[in-house]
Amino acid sequence: MGIRWSREPYTVTYYKDGEKQTIRRRPPPKLHEALPDDTVKLTQGKNDDWKEGESYKVKSIQQRSPNVLQLENEDGLTTFVDYYDMKLETKPEDRLPPGVESKFDLPVNNKYLLWP
C-alpha cells in the first residue's frame, strides 16, 4: 500500500571542461509524512499564485529529492516547495482506499482469515 523511498546510490554523468565526469550520489532521507494526492497548507508563501495559508494538493515527490514536493493548485499550475515550507493537512486515516473505513479492514490485514 505504501511507497518505498529507496536510498540506493545512483550515478550521474556530466561533462566538465570537455572531460566526462562520473560521480555517485545517494538520495537524502525523506523527512516528512506527505504522499502524492495529500493536501498541504503553505506556511510560507511564494508569490501571488502560491499564498501563505492556502491549501494545495501534492502532485508528486521525486525519488532523488524526496524533501521537495511538487504542488498543484485548482487551476492546474504547479510549483516546487521544500518540506519545511508546508504543513500536512491530510491524516493517514484519510489515505485509505474508497469503501474502506479502517486500516484493519484492508484485505492485507485479514490474510489469516482466508483458507490456503
Secondary structure, DSSP 8 states (H G I E B T S, - for coil): ---------EEEEEEETTEEEEEEE------S---TT-EEEESS--SSSS-TT-EEEEEEE-SS-TTEEEEE-TTS-EEEEEGGGEEE-S-GGGGS-TT--SGGGSGGGGGGGS--
